């Protein structure tokens, strides 16, 4: 199958980012959100992202306009019926995703591929909620999707080779580097990344250094483009706690037990960049 029409579900920054990436491959994109307001917000985020690329001369205004012309907004799941590939990027909650997959399975054409952008949850558990487990896989983009080069393609025990091939070809057409990973919590990147982020919080809790000094140390000492606290704020502290909880539930290892400071910040509404404050305060 050649992927010519892609459905994207999710009203956050990942949804708009994946929509931009999918449209850049030449595919038509149906961007679905639960409300028209959130869908319009996603489109504005996409326009802002493209405007930055135009300003940096990474693409022309004509290219940006053409890309936007391939994206359609909807609040109706039925508008995804003729998509070749649908990528789900909603909240990291297994029950919520399973319910959505049941609904999508009933709407989508029989040979379409259903994929999830989950970063930690069992893709097989989602596939089992459908009547097409051979056409369900993980397609894990990283934030921000337009600029991050990696996509983890998650192979379950039930997925077909044809599905993995089609999704890999689509990912390459989007200009991304694809790695095939097993359906194990955290896959590759998050299984390695989140113990590091969690341990950075532990160091600050013990008074070893401040958040800013830890970030400076990891950038200067390891050559990382971003320190752990700036990265946690970018990911979202609520998302980070959800990922750590999923990893801890899967493996029972204390290195995945979310630090108290993370939970306290989430409880007070300091979720990172998206809320205006996390470990740091953001003015815009």
C-alpha positions as CSV (number, residue, x, y, z in Angstrom):
1,X,0.0,0.0,0.0
2,X,1.1,3.6,-0.7
3,X,0.0,6.0,2.0
4,X,-1.8,8.8,0.2
5,X,-4.2,10.0,2.9
6,X,-3.4,10.2,6.6
7,X,-5.6,10.7,9.6
8,X,-4.2,12.3,12.8
9,X,-6.0,12.3,16.1
10,X,-4.9,14.5,19.0
11,X,-5.3,18.1,20.0
12,X,-1.8,18.7,21.4
13,X,1.5,19.9,20.0
14,X,2.3,16.3,18.8
15,X,-0.9,16.1,16.8
16,X,-0.2,19.3,14.8
17,X,3.5,18.4,14.5
18,X,2.7,14.9,13.1
19,X,0.2,16.5,10.7
20,X,2.9,18.9,9.4
21,X,5.3,16.0,8.9
22,X,2.7,13.8,7.2
23,X,1.7,16.7,4.8
24,X,5.3,17.3,4.0
25,X,5.5,13.7,2.6
26,X,2.9,14.8,0.0
27,X,0.0,13.0,1.6
28,X,-3.4,14.6,2.2
29,X,-4.0,14.9,6.0
30,X,-7.3,14.8,8.0
31,X,-6.6,16.4,11.4
32,X,-9.3,15.3,13.9
33,X,-9.9,16.9,17.3
34,X,-12.9,16.5,19.6
35,X,-13.8,20.2,19.3
36,X,-13.6,22.7,16.5
37,X,-11.9,25.1,18.9
38,X,-9.0,22.7,19.6
39,X,-8.7,21.8,16.0
40,X,-8.4,25.5,15.1
41,X,-5.8,25.9,17.8
42,X,-3.8,23.0,16.3
43,X,-4.0,24.7,12.9
44,X,-2.7,27.9,14.3
45,X,0.2,26.0,16.0
46,X,1.0,24.5,12.6
47,X,0.9,27.9,10.9
48,X,3.3,29.3,13.5
49,X,5.7,26.3,13.0
50,X,5.7,26.8,9.3
51,X,6.2,30.6,9.7
52,X,9.3,29.9,11.7
53,X,10.6,27.7,8.9
54,X,9.9,30.3,6.3
55,X,11.7,32.9,8.5
56,X,14.7,30.7,8.7
57,X,14.6,30.1,4.9
58,X,14.1,26.4,5.4
59,X,11.1,26.5,3.1
60,X,9.3,29.1,1.0
61,X,6.0,30.7,1.7
62,X,4.6,29.0,-1.4
63,X,5.8,25.6,0.0
64,X,4.2,26.4,3.4
65,X,0.9,27.4,1.7
66,X,0.9,24.2,-0.4
67,X,1.5,22.1,2.7
68,X,-1.4,23.8,4.6
69,X,-3.7,23.2,1.6
70,X,-3.3,19.5,2.1
71,X,-4.6,19.6,5.7
72,X,-8.3,19.3,6.5
73,X,-9.8,19.8,10.0
74,X,-12.6,17.7,11.4
75,X,-14.4,16.8,14.6
76,X,-16.0,13.7,13.1
77,X,-14.3,10.3,13.3
78,X,-16.2,9.2,10.2
79,X,-14.1,11.6,8.1
80,X,-11.2,9.2,8.6
81,X,-13.0,6.4,6.8
82,X,-11.0,6.7,3.6
83,X,-7.6,7.2,5.2
84,X,-4.8,4.7,4.3
85,X,-3.1,5.3,7.7
86,X,-4.5,6.8,10.9
87,X,-2.1,7.9,13.7
88,X,-3.5,8.3,17.2
89,X,-1.7,10.8,19.5
90,X,-4.1,11.3,22.4
91,X,-3.6,11.2,26.2
92,X,-1.3,8.4,27.5
93,X,-4.1,6.3,29.0
94,X,-4.5,2.7,27.9
95,X,-8.3,2.6,28.4
96,X,-8.9,5.9,26.6
97,X,-6.7,4.7,23.6
98,X,-8.4,1.2,23.5
99,X,-11.8,2.8,23.4
100,X,-10.7,5.1,20.6
101,X,-9.1,2.1,18.7
102,X,-12.4,0.2,18.8
103,X,-14.2,3.2,17.4
104,X,-11.6,3.7,14.6
105,X,-11.6,0.0,13.8
106,X,-15.4,0.3,13.0
107,X,-14.9,3.4,10.9
108,X,-11.8,2.7,8.9
109,X,-11.6,0.8,5.6
110,X,-10.6,-2.9,6.1
111,X,-7.1,-2.6,4.7
112,X,-6.1,0.7,6.4
113,X,-3.3,0.8,9.0
114,X,-4.0,2.0,12.5
115,X,-1.0,3.3,14.4
116,X,-0.3,4.8,17.8
117,X,2.2,7.5,18.8
118,X,2.3,6.1,22.4
119,X,5.7,6.4,24.0
120,X,5.4,3.6,26.6
121,X,2.0,1.8,26.5
122,X,1.6,-1.8,25.0
123,X,0.9,-1.5,21.3
124,X,-0.3,-5.1,21.4
125,X,-3.0,-4.2,24.0
126,X,-4.3,-1.6,21.6
127,X,-4.1,-4.0,18.6
128,X,-6.1,-6.5,20.6
129,X,-8.9,-4.0,20.9
130,X,-9.4,-4.2,17.1
131,X,-10.3,-6.7,14.5
132,X,-7.2,-5.8,12.5
133,X,-4.2,-6.7,14.8
134,X,-2.1,-7.4,11.8
135,X,-2.5,-3.8,10.7
136,X,-1.8,-2.1,14.0
137,X,1.7,-0.9,15.0
138,X,3.4,1.9,16.9
139,X,4.8,5.0,15.1
140,X,6.5,7.0,17.8
141,X,7.4,10.5,16.7
142,X,9.4,12.7,19.0
143,X,8.7,16.3,20.1
144,X,8.9,18.6,18.1
145,X,7.9,16.2,15.3
146,X,8.9,18.5,12.4
147,X,12.5,18.9,13.6
148,X,13.2,15.6,15.4
149,X,14.7,13.1,12.9
150,X,13.8,9.8,14.7
151,X,10.7,7.6,14.6
152,X,10.4,4.4,16.5
153,X,8.3,1.9,14.6
154,X,6.9,-0.7,17.1
155,X,6.5,-4.2,15.9
156,X,4.0,-6.3,17.9
157,X,3.7,-10.1,17.8
158,X,0.6,-9.8,15.7
159,X,1.6,-7.1,13.1
160,X,2.3,-8.2,9.5
161,X,5.5,-7.6,7.7
162,X,3.5,-5.7,5.0
163,X,2.3,-3.2,7.6
164,X,5.8,-2.6,9.0
165,X,7.1,-2.1,5.4
166,X,4.3,0.4,4.5
167,X,4.8,2.4,7.7
168,X,8.6,2.4,7.3
169,X,8.3,3.7,3.7
170,X,5.9,6.4,4.8
171,X,8.3,7.4,7.6
172,X,11.2,7.7,5.2
173,X,8.9,9.7,2.8
174,X,8.4,12.1,5.7
175,X,12.2,12.6,5.9
176,X,12.6,10.7,9.1
177,X,15.1,8.0,10.3
178,X,13.1,4.8,11.2
179,X,14.2,2.2,13.8
180,X,12.2,-1.0,14.3
181,X,11.8,-1.8,18.0
182,X,10.0,-4.5,20.0
183,X,6.8,-3.8,21.8
184,X,8.4,-3.3,25.3
185,X,7.5,-0.4,27.6
186,X,9.6,2.6,26.7
187,X,10.9,1.0,23.5
188,X,14.5,2.3,23.2
189,X,14.7,6.0,23.7
190,X,12.3,6.5,26.7
191,X,13.6,3.3,28.4
192,X,17.0,4.9,28.5
193,X,16.0,8.6,28.8
194,X,13.6,8.6,31.7
195,X,15.8,7.0,34.4
196,X,18.3,9.8,33.5
197,X,15.6,12.5,33.8
198,X,14.3,11.1,37.0
199,X,17.8,10.8,38.5
200,X,18.4,14.5,37.7
201,X,15.4,15.4,39.8
202,X,16.8,13.2,42.6
203,X,20.1,15.1,42.5
204,X,18.3,18.4,43.0
205,X,16.1,17.0,45.8
206,X,19.3,16.0,47.6
207,X,20.8,19.4,47.1
208,X,23.7,18.3,44.9
209,X,23.0,21.2,42.5
210,X,20.3,23.5,41.3
211,X,18.2,22.7,38.2
212,X,20.0,25.4,36.2
213,X,23.4,24.1,37.2
214,X,22.5,20.5,36.4
215,X,21.3,21.7,32.9
216,X,24.5,23.6,32.4
217,X,26.6,20.6,33.5
218,X,24.9,18.2,31.2
219,X,25.1,20.5,28.2
220,X,28.7,21.5,28.8
221,X,30.0,18.1,30.1
222,X,28.1,15.7,27.8
223,X,27.4,17.9,24.8
224,X,23.7,17.5,25.2
225,X,21.7,20.2,23.3
226,X,19.3,20.5,26.3
227,X,19.6,19.8,30.0
228,X,17.3,17.4,31.8
229,X,15.1,20.0,33.4
230,X,14.6,22.0,30.3
231,X,13.8,18.8,28.5
232,X,11.3,17.7,31.2
233,X,9.5,21.0,30.8
234,X,9.4,20.6,27.0
235,X,8.0,17.0,27.3
236,X,5.5,18.1,29.9
237,X,5.8,17.0,33.6
238,X,2.4,15.3,33.5
239,X,3.4,13.3,30.5
240,X,6.8,12.5,32.1
241,X,5.0,11.2,35.3
242,X,2.7,9.1,33.1
243,X,5.7,7.6,31.2
244,X,7.6,6.9,34.4
245,X,4.5,5.3,35.9
246,X,4.0,3.0,32.9
247,X,7.7,2.0,33.0
248,X,7.5,1.3,36.7
249,X,4.3,-0.8,36.3
250,X,6.0,-2.7,33.5
251,X,9.4,-3.4,35.2
252,X,8.9,-2.7,38.9
253,X,12.4,-1.1,39.1
254,X,12.8,1.9,41.4
255,X,14.8,3.8,38.9
256,X,11.4,4.4,37.1
257,X,9.5,5.5,40.3
258,X,8.6,9.2,39.6
259,X,10.4,11.5,42.1
260,X,8.2,13.4,44.6
261,X,9.1,16.8,43.1
262,X,7.7,15.7,39.8
263,X,4.4,14.7,41.3
264,X,4.2,17.9,43.4
265,X,4.7,20.1,40.4
266,X,2.0,18.3,38.4
267,X,-0.4,18.5,41.4
268,X,0.0,22.3,41.5
269,X,-0.5,22.7,37.7
270,X,3.1,23.4,36.8
271,X,3.3,21.1,33.8
272,X,6.1,22.7,31.9
273,X,6.2,24.9,28.8
274,X,2.6,24.2,27.9
275,X,1.3,25.6,31.2
276,X,3.8,28.5,31.4
277,X,5.7,27.0,34.3
278,X,7.4,23.8,35.4
279,X,10.9,23.7,36.7
280,X,11.3,27.0,35.0
281,X,8.9,29.9,34.3
282,X,8.1,30.8,30.7
283,X,6.9,34.2,29.7
284,X,5.8,33.4,26.2
